[in-house]
Structures are given as structure tokens and as C-alpha cells.
Amino acid sequence: MTRYDFTTQPNRLDQNTMKWHEAESNPELLELWVADMDFLPVPEIRDAVINYAETHIFGYPYPSEELYQSIINWEKNQHGYAVDKESIVLIEGVVPAISTAIQAFTKEGDAVSSTHQFIHLLLVLSA
């Protein structure tokens, strides 16, 4: 079994990361407001990204049938739920997904509660 290193803390300063931006002027500051990777990527992910970069032209790819089938299989295996491709909506981020859900299931004036003080979510809720 492959062992992964989640203990090495790479220096994230001066890498233009949202999480560590403020800490560039104060290295003792520990930013905990955003989910960011503070450990090295596992070899399989790093290798997959490198392989993709070496074999593809960057652009705007469309979702593959393999991706949809993986989602369908995961839903069935993890939740016993049968979903079809037409029911899957792909969204490129947590905040846009939450925003879409709020817009779909609420109307103006409805109360929306959040347990997180995530600034981008608060902006969505106040819009």
C-alpha cells in the first residue's frame, strides 16, 4: 500500500495563494479561513497532472462519458441511488454550487442559514 506524506509542510508563501497572502507580511499568522492544501500532493495526482500537461493542449474540454459514468457508479455504490446522466449538473466550485442551490430552492426574502463564516458565501447570501 502506498504511504502518503501529510506531515511535511511546504512553504506556501510567495506562491500567490489566497490562504497565505496575508501571512506573507506576517509569517506567524495561521490562516484558517479557506480550504487550501498545506501538504504535498500525492504522487498519483501529481503524475496525472503532469501527464495531462504533456499530452493535451489547454483549452475548454467538455466532460467525458467516463466522468459521467464515474459519478453514476459512485452514487450507486456509495448511496444506492440510481442517477442518469441527464440529471447531473456539473458546477466548477463549492460557492457557485451553493449559490445555484440557494437560487433554485429559495425566493427573495427567504431566510438562509450558514454555519460557516466564509466571506464568499456571505456575499452570495447578501446578493
Residue pairs with C-beta under 8 A, 6 or more apart in sequence:
2 42
2 43
2 44
4 42
5 39
5 40
6 39
7 39
8 39
8 40
9 38
9 39
10 38
10 39
10 40
12 19
12 20
12 36
12 38
13 20
13 23
13 24
13 27
14 24
17 36
18 34
18 36
19 31
19 33
19 34
19 36
19 38
20 31
20 36
22 29
22 31
23 29
23 30
23 31
33 117
33 118
33 119
34 118
41 49
63 90
68 85
68 88
71 83
71 88
72 83
72 84
72 85
72 88
75 81
75 82
75 83
76 82
76 83
89 100
91 97
91 100
95 118
95 120
95 121
95 124
98 121
98 124
99 124
102 112
102 124
102 125
106 112
112 125
114 121
114 122
114 125
